[in-house]
């Protein structure tokens, strides 16, 4: 473990917000989430070092890795297709471009970009995911992180879909992205929203705390400040969190409350109901899931409108060099 200063302003004074366990995967340890007293950035401190963090990504349980292993249908999902279509429109349909997807997982977002005529490249730490992208999708994806990409390369677009919060120094990552972007290049980022109603409601039980894998928790304000400091101008910031986010949180919360009420039951271990991680549910459970989605559709829409949805997406442009 290591203790660190704030990644955004380098101050060391911070207040404790939550003490949490790994409620998503049940790994041992208690982790402190703190808020910088100077700039408001929220981060895990102390935290596992870069050399230790791998132990907290269990290849057979971690949801994104399981999703990779269980992928039979090699088609980008709806969100990946929507993101690709939006970006293609942003750059002008038919013009194409070059994209680097950092933490690209199985590469399906890159496949969606290829369909719009883009030249694609990806980098991803998980070897199984890289093998899938190489062998099944024939995509140029390499094992590693953004620091393994040669500075001789340059891109029109660099994307971080639910990745920046996992990095040990988002500031260094963004500075590196700046170096790798062409003049006027665009950065696209999606992160969980610390300022969300969901986080304020579920507190220590918020699924997106995901300690100790999420090392940083951004609000629209702290991410914007960091981007400005790393040579980017904000082009667009919007909340478009799917209703699955609050629904998963609420269902897990209800499940945990039920288990607490019946502590002698032989049910599954508490706190493992990460989205997508369960076996096929009974008819009653399926009805409950559907009813929860339905009930939360309107509140989730309103939260997104108010920039208080469970996650947010940012598009930022590389700032022109001053002359
Ligand atoms: Zn700070």
Boltz pocket constraint, residues with backbone or C-beta under 6 A from the ligand:
constraints:
  - pocket:
      binder: B
      contacts: [[A, 6], [A, 7], [A, 8], [A, 9], [A, 10], [A, 11], [A, 36], [A, 37], [A, 38], [A, 39], [A, 40], [A, 41]]
      max_distance: 6.0
